[in-house]
Amino acid sequence: MIDIRSETLSDYTAIAEVNRLAFGQENEAKLVEKIRNSDRYISELSLVAEVENIVVGHILFSYIDLVGEETLQVLGLAPLAVHPQFQRQGIGSALIKAGLEIAEAKKEAIVIVLGHPHFYTRFGFQPSVVYEIESPFPVPEEFFMVKPLQKYQKQYKGKVVYAAAFDEV
Ligand SMILES: CC(C)(COP(=O)(O)OP(=O)(O)OC[C@H]1O[C@@H](n2cnc3c(N)ncnc32)[C@H](O)[C@@H]1OP(=O)(O)O)[C@@H](O)C(=O)NCCC(=O)NCCS
């Protein structure tokens, strides 16, 4: 059984460890800490997945800017990490779905992710170019994706600008 809930202070160490193990480096664990200490952090959208009361997965959505005619705040999904021994059991998918539900409930308009299209398209993510949204990264366009939510409107277009916390990732 997987239990998904928002993070609390006592999860911080376990979240860092899951990110370290999943990515095999420190960068993502540090990113989580930096976002947590910034005005881009949304506590209810830092979610942990627990199996038998042990944190085995984590997902973070935080605010990033979409700069077009005006600058709009949108959600960026990063990072997503599942403990290597618990991968391919549906935990990552469950975290994404839970996060998207909360984002809908918060009346957010879109979610942006840089990741593998094979994985993210199943949740309704499409290449950002479809929505005239430009990536700040020099990556093939199918890797930079957006998921429009119910509140999506056509003015959500332009170039994505990540918060300074992302600079070193
Ligand atoms: C990517 C990740 C979050 C997926 O979580 P998960 O709980 O294993 O995923 P689920 O069981 O819900 O879904 C399975 C899908 O995840 C992807 N996946 C899982 N493990 C993977 C791996 N080691 N390599 C590549 N893709 C993987 C596959 O697309 C798989 O789909 P498939 O079975 O149809 O091939 C997890 O593997 C992970 O933490 N990886 C390391 C960190 C990382 O790359 N994070 C993604 C940042 S965008």
The ligand as an ORCA input file, in Angstrom:
! r2SCAN-3c Opt
* xyz 0 1
  C      11.482      8.153    -13.128
  C      10.940      7.656    -11.792
  C      10.537      8.818    -10.920
  C       9.714      6.791    -12.089
  O       9.133      6.337    -10.888
  P       8.578      4.834    -10.785
  O       7.867      4.703     -9.498
  O       9.680      3.893    -11.064
  O       7.557      4.839    -12.031
  P       6.212      4.037    -12.215
  O       6.388      2.655    -11.663
  O       5.076      4.827    -11.748
  O       6.124      4.018    -13.799
  C       6.952      3.187    -14.553
  C       7.567      4.006    -15.660
  O       8.616      4.817    -15.167
  C       9.693      4.860    -16.097
  N      10.853      4.318    -15.407
  C      10.876      3.734    -14.217
  N      12.124      3.405    -13.875
  C      12.902      3.799    -14.879
  C      14.287      3.749    -15.108
  N      15.140      3.209    -14.229
  N      14.747      4.256    -16.261
  C      13.904      4.804    -17.162
  N      12.574      4.874    -16.993
  C      12.087      4.378    -15.863
  C       9.300      4.038    -17.256
  O       8.773      4.929    -18.226
  C       8.210      3.149    -16.715
  O       7.255      2.891    -17.689
  P       7.244      1.484    -18.442
  O       7.131      0.469    -17.362
  O       6.054      1.609    -19.309
  O       8.546      1.426    -19.166
  C      11.965      6.795    -11.029
  O      12.389      5.752    -11.848
  C      13.198      7.570    -10.563
  O      13.226      8.078     -9.460
  N      14.234      7.630    -11.402
  C      15.463      8.310    -11.083
  C      15.274      9.800    -10.988
  C      14.684     10.397    -12.232
  O      15.159     10.175    -13.330
  N      13.618     11.186    -12.051
  C      12.846     11.743    -13.147
  C      13.023     13.187    -13.210
  S      12.089     13.824    -14.600
*
